[in-house]
């Protein structure tokens, strides 16, 4: 094989061919794939060329380029998988941020296929190893979560009012015209791409979902959903099973990428709230299921019904407090069932309980009869600001807000606040299981604690701890001792309650005590898949785990960023600083993040300089200067918020001010009496400086 | 390696390296057994736990995560049995007989003390680990710290062994609170850098002794220990999480081997208010400790619990060459980072007149002086002008001012280390490698003889 000269040549040719690729042309893509296959010796340069192309090409050409990548990794595989895998996160996310929603959903579909084995291949490993895809998923989840956060705020109050009325209608979140249930494809054409993103990913999953829908909607079985593809495509995922090993992502003609960039207004419209969300959910389902589908599907539909009935009940008696925990427990149970592999006996156990439960509410009027009499209130159609723009999608300090909320809300699970607070869209929507929010913060909800809550809510009788189901993690290991990854059924057992008779005497130290070893393993909860650290399954443990996973996520991201920047070791801390420093949370990374987040919000309350808002996407809006000082805002990337922000900015009404300017101005108005006290110079200059220091502190995060 | 087009091989490290394909072996370990391995310096192995549970010195390993070990003598223990996949060449064997039961029970006994301490709002146990060189002291310290961490505690780990560094380069003595998982691949982990690391960084407080053996200059070693204990105790008292967990103190093997050393142990015991002493291996040491401490009361009136623990059969002698290479690797890592994080140190050129360098006097050079009264006059350090013999040496930059007295400088903590890359006698300039680009001319620097760096780091 010749390596030297042709390598550059190949890269050049490849890049040139790529440059011509402006649409999803099967011929061109297979041609490029062929080139890649025939030149595996030059895989590095080829993959570099493709990566560069993806990064540099215009948004409209990004998707075809990704399809080339997809085709190469699926048809050629190693070593390309390796080379692309290295920077897949940045390649993917950078493009994701730039393309429109339609393309985004395509990208998400594609990502999903990367987590599965190559169709038709003997190899059971996923296309990309999970270490590569997981960060991307996390980022997408984060984006979705932050959107939901923003969205929930406004819809929460509508909960009880909307609960019943919208029970049957599809959650047409941002659109003022609620479509009817399960609208035929023709209808879906009207709201266009946004809708698809919400709709299609639910189509392909196995019988379970279908059954779930049908059992809900009508006794008569629905035709398979795959036949109801909306005209704008999305066949890629639905063809999963029939995917030919060497085939390219097939796309119907009308799926060709729009050549012209959408203008500003259509852009806004297209940005449908949570494109990644549904697909993620379905991924989880698709991946998580190995149990017998039939009984599971039945169980799922039963639970789904129960949830709906309970909700209907609740909406009739909004003051009845018992419903909330009940619904929550059911929703969580549903999540567990969907995202995890439970042993069959466990499933049948749950089935029995669910069956019993079904008896009780049966007498109540079935909500199916009520065809959404309540029109959606204006609140559901949010003001233009709340249009899910890129910024709201990624959310200002979404993570911070989420974490802060968790600590502030006495909810038993991090998943719950999200679900409970957003019922209008979620609870009532059969397509979109409300608990789908759960993976965002607690990727693996712990079944044991769920069952515990079900029990607490009086929905399940006490079960022996030994029947606690095995969480997802165990399915990844080859043959773990069954009890090892089983989280404790109750909250953490303090060591004091475990018989610990060890004393520091030679004889005592020599006696093996297996029950104590357990307190280093299974009693600590399930391990993190990245580093093996274990987390309790109780509320606090979940919170910690969520923060921990965030930490892993941030670290990967920062390391990627830092690679190009050049890094150095820091000086050791001074004696006094060291004595004063604290390892608050257990992970210096998390610690600083947490403390800076809390100090951020706390400081932001007092200190206008630390306030920030997401930079507006609308160029017109972005060009408007601060009405007080007439200076423009400076856009900065804020690690913590994971997006571009305007530091020292504050939105008052429709206008955006420098927070410090605003504080200054209002102070003049509000505290004229106190003006005697000379205010330290709080000029904008100073504000900027401090703002910078603040950012610098975030950057130099590891110093705890 | 898989054939292109057939399947997607997981990115194995073997692919990255152009060397011949490393052999992959799968070991099935019985419950309660230990897989011990030695990887030569410059070599590496990849280890993956396929199923079961496994731990390295108390830190649990994640299943299906690839761990890479370079130039290490280490072991993987399993309480429940596991299956591991090893890629690469190493000396290895599986041992059924280990002192792990003893060790883990020690942890639980300490845990009981910690529970009591928390209840009574007292300080948790201060544990001193003593034993001859290569008896597994540091491994036990690491194990106990890791177990404590797993139970949600925050142990403070003190290193009084200047022969090896803990989160710092050799020659230094450190105190480090551990609140996050110990890095199983890098010994203990990393001190802070300007970026993030895959394992959370630890924040050591660092003092500089600068010699390999504490007995070389006890007049320097003892006050530094006192200072270290003072700082660590202050932190302990202030920091509730650490307070109930207490300290775990690692010691140099050499002080467990002779009369002069025992005095140093007594010094450490009193400075840190040690109330638990774990003696590894040596019968004689145990009886000597009993003799010294059976009637001893700590400053708070506590008695000292003394336990003898078995030495692990896995302890291997690390010869001088291995230590030398390990130390050089540690120094390199300080400046340049490890394989996962590349650090870029700054090169600075300093004039002879801009730096203040103190060379440590070694005790035996003093002892030759007639009368010995001059020792205090001469001080601990000798102020020297840079010279050619300084090349390839490590200087400790102190948190002190050049105008400070020698005692103040001795008691100061270390800001960082610089490496003298080049000495230009004619131009009277030094070229030094510093972790970051900060002016250091107003800081005194201490020149010790440990660690010895034989080769140029710049090559």
Boltz contact constraints between the chains, C-beta under 6 A:
constraints:
  - contact:
      token1: [A, 40]
      token2: [B, 4]
      max_distance: 6.0
  - contact:
      token1: [A, 76]
      token2: [B, 4]
      max_distance: 6.0
  - contact:
      token1: [A, 76]
      token2: [B, 5]
      max_distance: 6.0
  - contact:
      token1: [A, 77]
      token2: [B, 5]
      max_distance: 6.0
  - contact:
      token1: [A, 77]
      token2: [B, 8]
      max_distance: 6.0
  - contact:
      token1: [A, 78]
      token2: [B, 2]
      max_distance: 6.0
  - contact:
      token1: [A, 78]
      token2: [B, 8]
      max_distance: 6.0
  - contact:
      token1: [A, 78]
      token2: [B, 9]
      max_distance: 6.0
  - contact:
      token1: [A, 81]
      token2: [B, 8]
      max_distance: 6.0
  - contact:
      token1: [A, 82]
      token2: [B, 11]
      max_distance: 6.0
  - contact:
      token1: [A, 123]
      token2: [B, 7]
      max_distance: 6.0
  - contact:
      token1: [A, 125]
      token2: [B, 8]
      max_distance: 6.0
  - contact:
      token1: [A, 127]
      token2: [B, 8]
      max_distance: 6.0
  - contact:
      token1: [A, 129]
      token2: [B, 10]
      max_distance: 6.0
  - contact:
      token1: [A, 477]
      token2: [B, 51]
      max_distance: 6.0
  - contact:
      token1: [A, 477]
      token2: [B, 63]
      max_distance: 6.0
  - contact:
      token1: [A, 478]
      token2: [B, 50]
      max_distance: 6.0
  - contact:
      token1: [A, 478]
      token2: [B, 51]
      max_distance: 6.0
  - contact:
      token1: [A, 479]
      token2: [B, 51]
      max_distance: 6.0
  - contact:
      token1: [A, 480]
      token2: [B, 51]
      max_distance: 6.0
  - contact:
      token1: [A, 480]
      token2: [B, 52]
      max_distance: 6.0
  - contact:
      token1: [A, 481]
      token2: [B, 80]
      max_distance: 6.0
  - contact:
      token1: [A, 484]
      token2: [B, 53]
      max_distance: 6.0
  - contact:
      token1: [A, 484]
      token2: [B, 80]
      max_distance: 6.0
  - contact:
      token1: [A, 495]
      token2: [B, 111]
      max_distance: 6.0
  - contact:
      token1: [A, 496]
      token2: [B, 115]
      max_distance: 6.0
  - contact:
      token1: [A, 500]
      token2: [B, 108]
      max_distance: 6.0
  - contact:
      token1: [A, 500]
      token2: [B, 112]
      max_distance: 6.0
  - contact:
      token1: [A, 502]
      token2: [B, 105]
      max_distance: 6.0
  - contact:
      token1: [A, 502]
      token2: [B, 108]
      max_distance: 6.0
  - contact:
      token1: [A, 502]
      token2: [B, 109]
      max_distance: 6.0
  - contact:
      token1: [A, 503]
      token2: [B, 109]
      max_distance: 6.0
  - contact:
      token1: [A, 504]
      token2: [B, 109]
      max_distance: 6.0
  - contact:
      token1: [A, 504]
      token2: [B, 305]
      max_distance: 6.0
  - contact:
      token1: [A, 504]
      token2: [B, 307]
      max_distance: 6.0
  - contact:
      token1: [A, 509]
      token2: [B, 102]
      max_distance: 6.0
  - contact:
      token1: [A, 509]
      token2: [B, 105]
      max_distance: 6.0
  - contact:
      token1: [A, 509]
      token2: [B, 106]
      max_distance: 6.0
  - contact:
      token1: [A, 512]
      token2: [B, 101]
      max_distance: 6.0
  - contact:
      token1: [A, 516]
      token2: [B, 108]
      max_distance: 6.0
  - contact:
      token1: [A, 517]
      token2: [B, 79]
      max_distance: 6.0
  - contact:
      token1: [A, 520]
      token2: [B, 150]
      max_distance: 6.0
  - contact:
      token1: [A, 529]
      token2: [B, 62]
      max_distance: 6.0
  - contact:
      token1: [A, 531]
      token2: [B, 62]
      max_distance: 6.0
  - contact:
      token1: [A, 531]
      token2: [B, 181]
      max_distance: 6.0
  - contact:
      token1: [A, 532]
      token2: [B, 60]
      max_distance: 6.0
  - contact:
      token1: [A, 532]
      token2: [B, 61]
      max_distance: 6.0
  - contact:
      token1: [A, 532]
      token2: [B, 62]
      max_distance: 6.0
  - contact:
      token1: [A, 533]
      token2: [B, 181]
      max_distance: 6.0
  - contact:
      token1: [A, 555]
      token2: [B, 196]
      max_distance: 6.0
  - contact:
      token1: [A, 558]
      token2: [B, 196]
      max_distance: 6.0
  - contact:
      token1: [A, 559]
      token2: [B, 196]
      max_distance: 6.0
  - contact:
      token1: [A, 562]
      token2: [B, 195]
      max_distance: 6.0
  - contact:
      token1: [A, 566]
      token2: [B, 344]
      max_distance: 6.0
  - contact:
      token1: [A, 567]
      token2: [B, 193]
      max_distance: 6.0
  - contact:
      token1: [A, 567]
      token2: [B, 194]
      max_distance: 6.0
  - contact:
      token1: [A, 567]
      token2: [B, 195]
      max_distance: 6.0
  - contact:
      token1: [A, 567]
      token2: [B, 343]
      max_distance: 6.0
  - contact:
      token1: [A, 568]
      token2: [B, 194]
      max_distance: 6.0
  - contact:
      token1: [A, 568]
      token2: [B, 343]
      max_distance: 6.0
  - contact:
      token1: [A, 568]
      token2: [B, 344]
      max_distance: 6.0
  - contact:
      token1: [A, 568]
      token2: [B, 435]
      max_distance: 6.0
  - contact:
      token1: [A, 568]
      token2: [B, 436]
      max_distance: 6.0
  - contact:
      token1: [A, 569]
      token2: [B, 193]
      max_distance: 6.0
  - contact:
      token1: [A, 569]
      token2: [B, 343]
      max_distance: 6.0
  - contact:
      token1: [A, 569]
      token2: [B, 435]
      max_distance: 6.0
  - contact:
      token1: [A, 570]
      token2: [B, 192]
      max_distance: 6.0
  - contact:
      token1: [A, 570]
      token2: [B, 193]
      max_distance: 6.0
  - contact:
      token1: [A, 571]
      token2: [B, 415]
      max_distance: 6.0
  - contact:
      token1: [A, 571]
      token2: [B, 416]
      max_distance: 6.0
  - contact:
      token1: [A, 572]
      token2: [B, 206]
      max_distance: 6.0
  - contact:
      token1: [A, 572]
      token2: [B, 414]
      max_distance: 6.0
  - contact:
      token1: [A, 572]
      token2: [B, 416]
      max_distance: 6.0
  - contact:
      token1: [A, 574]
      token2: [B, 399]
      max_distance: 6.0
  - contact:
      token1: [A, 575]
      token2: [B, 231]
      max_distance: 6.0
  - contact:
      token1: [A, 575]
      token2: [B, 413]
      max_distance: 6.0
  - contact:
      token1: [A, 578]
      token2: [B, 205]
      max_distance: 6.0
  - contact:
      token1: [A, 579]
      token2: [B, 234]
      max_distance: 6.0
  - contact:
      token1: [A, 579]
      token2: [B, 235]
      max_distance: 6.0
  - contact:
      token1: [A, 582]
      token2: [B, 239]
      max_distance: 6.0
  - contact:
      token1: [A, 583]
      token2: [B, 177]
      max_distance: 6.0
  - contact:
      token1: [A, 583]
      token2: [B, 179]
      max_distance: 6.0
  - contact:
      token1: [A, 586]
      token2: [B, 179]
      max_distance: 6.0
  - contact:
      token1: [A, 587]
      token2: [B, 180]
      max_distance: 6.0
  - contact:
      token1: [A, 587]
      token2: [B, 200]
      max_distance: 6.0
  - contact:
      token1: [A, 588]
      token2: [B, 180]
      max_distance: 6.0
  - contact:
      token1: [A, 588]
      token2: [B, 200]
      max_distance: 6.0
  - contact:
      token1: [A, 588]
      token2: [B, 201]
      max_distance: 6.0
  - contact:
      token1: [A, 589]
      token2: [B, 200]
      max_distance: 6.0
  - contact:
      token1: [A, 702]
      token2: [B, 192]
      max_distance: 6.0
  - contact:
      token1: [A, 702]
      token2: [B, 201]
      max_distance: 6.0
  - contact:
      token1: [A, 703]
      token2: [B, 192]
      max_distance: 6.0
  - contact:
      token1: [A, 704]
      token2: [B, 203]
      max_distance: 6.0
